[in-house]
Amino acid sequence: MSKFKRNALISAICLMGVVFWSWTGVSQIPQPAVHLTTHPALSQIKPFEAEATRPQSPVQLMLQAKDAASQPLENAKMRLQILTRPKNPWFTTDFPITEGTTLLDMEAPAPKGELQLQQMLPIRGTYKLLVNVTPITANAFTPIQQTLTLSVAESWVKYRNFGVLAAILLAAGLGGGWVIGSRQPTQPGKIAPQRVRMLLSGLIGVAIAALLFVNVSAELAQSHHSMAMSHPTEAAPPADKPAKLQSQGLELQLSGDPSATVGQLAQFQVNVTETQTRQPVSNVRLKVTATQLENNWVTFAYEGIPDRTGKLAWQQQFFDGAPHKIEVEVAPQANATQQFQPFQVAQTIPVEGVAPPLPVRLISLTYFTGIVGVGLLLGLRFRQLNQPESYANVNNKE
């Protein structure tokens, strides 16, 4: 190798080393980011269980926006969107309507770079948390856009219940196949006698036709909102507090959609103003709580401050088709000059339930029918194996 080629090779190696070292150094420099903390821990979070005997609490989420030096980004505004797992009709959840939808969308001031809330997570799977952090004062820091994930494992009780149901269906099929196979001899090459096969085919056809009729009727009923019983909606009871209240020189007003539908976002807004001057009030604390009224569990809760215009707006989804109550309490901040006794406003909202889609119902029906069918075939086969002499005699006579 000539001296020139050797020097060129050494230079190329050195250049590659410098580039690699620079890339590694840049990648290791801390970057502004949003950190997620949950209570309970991620490994202990379970989805909402409608049949639970114990009271259930929403998951506490705390988002912290920090700069490159791991210091909180103060005087920020945070927007949070919680998206549920994508739709999967083959392995659906307890609330299939909520799959692939937005569970919460809210924006609130974060003076210390923190946003804390409580949210009930209805289904298993991986949730996406879309976080957007912007400065309240222009150009105070570079905005942050980050996507966080939150994985929720299914409760073991659901797997146990499915296993028990599958075992019952399989046992029913086994018993049916055993009984059917013992009624008369089976012709060579056939799994069951001809009359039994015809009877089973007729019964299966009638059952499928009946189930299709029920499911299609339910689907058609959902498309006619104006017809009675198109959606099971329970009327919401009157709220124990007004939606607008004046007290101690302040006016607190809660407004928003008068009703909601499962799978869709409902909009709400809180306004705090001075009674006389009608000026917005921002140096107060707001506590928002959404409660399901049938079983009195909390689906969403937030405590924070309004923006400079005295407003706090958010959108949330009610995944349970039961009436809910939205309650907002206003209280003075600890360092505020104007102190007053906290007071509340409230609004009840009916939630329109939506039946699972027709494909989901048909897929579930196919699974259960398949389990029974497998049990039936196994029962017939076991019956044949336990009667070898009878089948041999029949075949000899023929």
N, C-alpha and C positions, 0 to 999 in steps of 0.2 A: 504494500500500500504506500502510495507516495505521501510526502510530507503535507502536500496541499489537501489531499483527501482526508488524511488523519486529522488535521486541524479543523476541517469543515465538519467532520463527524463529532468531534469534541464540542464544537460550538453549538451544533444542533442539540446535542444531549443537554448542554448547560441551559440553552434557551427553553427546552421543554421542561427542565427542572424548575426554572424561574416561573414559568407560566403555571405549572402545577402548584407550586408553593403559593403563588399569589391567589389562585382560585381557592385553595384550601383556607388561606388566611381570611379571605373575604367571606367565605361560607361560615366561618366560625365566629364572625363578628355578630354580637347580639342585635336582633332586629326588634322594632316595636311589635307587640303581639297582644292578643287577648287570651287570657287564661280562664279556664272553666273549672269550678269547684262545685261538687254536688254533695247533698246530704239526703239520704244515706250515700255511701260510697257507690261507685259505678257498678261494682260486682254485686251489690245488694239491691239494686233497683229492679222492681218487678212491675209489669203492666197492671192496669186497673182490672180488678176482678169483680164482675157484677154480682156473683153469688157469695162473695166473701162474708164470713160471719163476724170478722173483726173490723173495727173502724179503720178506714184507709186514709192516709195523708198524702198530699201532693209532694212531689220531689222539689227540694230547695235547690235552685240554681243561682250561682254567684259568678258573674262575669267581671273580670278585672283587666282593664286596659293599661299596659305598662310600656314605657319607652325603652330605648336601647340600653339604658342604665338600670332597668328593672324598677323604675320609679313610676308611681301612678300618674297617668295623664289627667291632670286636673282641668276643670272647666270644660268638660267634654259633653257631647250629646251622643247617645247610643241608640241604635235601632237594632232590634232583635226580631228575627223571623224563625219560627220553629216549624220544620217540615217533617211530616211523618214518612215512614218507609214507603217505597214505591209499591204500586199495586201488584199483587201476585194471586191471580184467581185459583191457582193450583194448590197453594198452601195459604189459605186466607186466615184472617184473624177474627177475634170476637166482634170487631166493629169494622167490617170491610169497607163501609162508606167512607171512613176517615183515611183509608190508605191513599197515599199520593196526594194529600191535601196539606194546607197550611193550618197549623194548630193555633198559632199566635203570631201577631204582628203588632209590635208596639215600639214607640220612640219616646224617650224620656231623658231629661237632663241627668248628667252624671258628674256632679261637682268634684268628686274624688276619684273619678274614673271607674266607678263600680255600679253595677246594675244587679239588684237582687230581686228575685221573685220566686213564687211557688207555682208549679204547674203539674196537674195530674196527667200522666202519660197513659193513653188508653190502650195501646197495642204494643206488641213486641216488635223488634227490628231495630234498625239503625236510623236515628233521627239526625237531621241536619240542622245546625244552628247557624244561620247567616247573620253575621255581626258587622255592623258598619259604625265606626267611631269617627266623629267629626268634631272639630273645635267650635266652641261657641263664639270665641273671638277669632276673626278671620286670620288665617296663616299662623295661628299659634303653634300648630304642629301638623305633620303630614297625616291626612286621614288614613284610617286602617280599614281594610275590608278583609274579613277572614271567615272561613267556613270551618266550624267545629262539628264533631260527630259525637253522638251519644247512643251507645248500644244498650238495648234493653232485652234481656233474656226472658223467655217464656217461663211462667211458673210451673214447677214440677207437678202441681195439682192438675193442670190441664192435660199433661201427658198421662198421668195416672187415670184420669177420667176417660180419656180416649182409649187407653188400653183396656179398661174394664168394658167399655161399650163394644170395642172390637171383639173381645173375647165372648161376650154375650151373643153377638151376631154370628160369629163363627160357630159357637156351640149350637145355636138354633139351626144353622145350615147343616151341621153334622147330624143333628137329631133328625131333621127332615129327610136328609139323604138316606140315613139308616132305615127309617120307617118306610120310605118309598121303595127302597131296594128290596125289602123283604116281602112285598105283596105278591109278586109273581115272578117267574123266571125271566131272565133277560136273554134275548136272542144273541147269537154269536156276533161279536163285533159291535154290539150296542151297549151303551152305558146304562140304559134303563129300558123297561118294557115300552112298547109302542104307546099304549094307552096312557101310561104315566108321562111319557114325553109330551104327548099332545096336551094332557092336562096342565103340565108345568108351563108349556109354551103359552097356553091360553091365559093362565093366571098371571104370568109375567107381562103379557101384553096388556091385560086389563090394568095391572098395577102401574105400569109405565104411562098408559093413557090417562089414568086418574091423576097421577102426580104431575104430568105435563099440564093437564087442565088446571090444576090448582095453582101451579107456578105461573103459567101464562096469564091466568085471571088476575093474580096478584100484581103481575107486571103491568097489565093493561090498566088496572085500577090506579096505579101510581101516576100514569100519564094524564089522568083527568083530575086536576086539582079542584075543580069546581064541584065534583060529585061528593056526596056524603061518604065518609069513611075512606076517602082516598088516601089520607095519611092519618095515622093515629096521633092526634094532638090533644094533649090535656090542657085545659084552661088553667092559666096561672092565677093563684090566689092574689088578692090585693096586697100591696106592700104595707108593712107596718109603719113606714116612714114616707114622707113626701119625696118626690124627685127634685123639688126645688124648695129651698128653705133660707130665710133670712134670720140671722141671729148675731147679736153683739157687733153690729156694724158691718157684717160680712154676708155675702150671698153665695151659697153653694148650689150649683145646678148640675144634675146628671141627665144627659140626653143620649139618645141612640135609637137603634132599631127597635120597634115595638114587638118583634117576634124574630125567631131564628129557625134555621133548618140544619139538621145534622149534615156535616160535610161541607158547610159553607160558613164563611166568616160573618160575624155580626159586629157592627161598629158602635163604639161608645165614646163619650167625651165628657169631661168634667171641666167646669168653669168656676173660678173663684174671683169675685169682684167685690169692691167696696160698695156698700149700699147707697151712700150719698153721692159720691163722685163718679161711680160706675167705672173706676179705674181697676185694671187687673191687679191681683195680689199673687205674688210669687214666693214670698217668704213664709210659707206654711208647709206642713207635712200632710200628705194624702195617703190614706190607707184604703186600698181597693180589695174587695173580697167577692168572689162569685161562688155561690153555694147551690148545689142541687137540692131541691126542696123535698123530694120524696124520701131520701135517706139522709139528708143533712150532711153530705160530705163536700169538702171544698175542692173545686176544680181549678181555681186560679186565685192568686193573691199577690199583691204588689204594694210596696210602701216606698214612697219617694216624694219628690217635689214637682210642682207644675213648672212649665217654662215661663219665659218672661212675660208672656201674654196671659198668664194665669190659667193655662189650659193643660190638660193631660188627655191624650187620645190614644186609643188602642183598638185592635180588632182581635176577637177571639172566637174559637169554634166550640160549640157545645156538642160533644160526641154522644151524649145520652139524651134520648128523646123524652125528657121530663122537664117540668117548669124549673127555672133557676131564678135566683135573686142576686142582683148586683147591688152591693152596698158600698158607700164611700164615706169615710170619716175624715174630717179636716181638723187639724190640731196645730197650734203654734210651734214654730221652731224654738229650740232652747235659747238661742241668742237673739231672738226677735224682740223688738221694742214693744210690739203690740201683743199682749197675752190675752187669751180668752179660753173659755171652756170648750173642749171638743164637741162637735155635733155631727150628725149623720144625715145622709139622704139615701134613698133606696129605690129600686125599680125591679119589679118581677117581670119575667119574660117567658112566654110559652115557647117550647122548642118542638118543632115538627119532626117526628121520627120518620126514617126512610128504611124500607125493607131492603135486605141484601139484593144485589142484582141477580137477574135470572141465571146467567152463566154460573155464578158462584153456587147457587142452589142446586143446579143440575150437576155440577162437578161433585159436590158433596153427596148428592144422591147416588152418583155413579160409584163413589168410593164405598159407601155402605152396601149398595147392591152387590158390588164385586166381592166384598167380604162374605156375604151370605151365599153367593154363588160358589165361591171356593169351598166353603164348608159343605155345601150340598154335594158337590162333586166328590169331595173326600169321603163323605158319609156313604155315598153310593159305592165308591171303590172299596171301602173297608167292608161293606156288607157283602160284596162279591167275594172278597178274599176269605171271609169267614164261612162261606157256603160253597166250597169247591165241589163237594160230592153232588149237591143238588144240581148245579149247573152242568156237571159232567153227564149226569143221568138225562137231563133234558136234551143235551146235544146228541147223545146216543140215540134217543128215541126219534129225533128228527133225521 
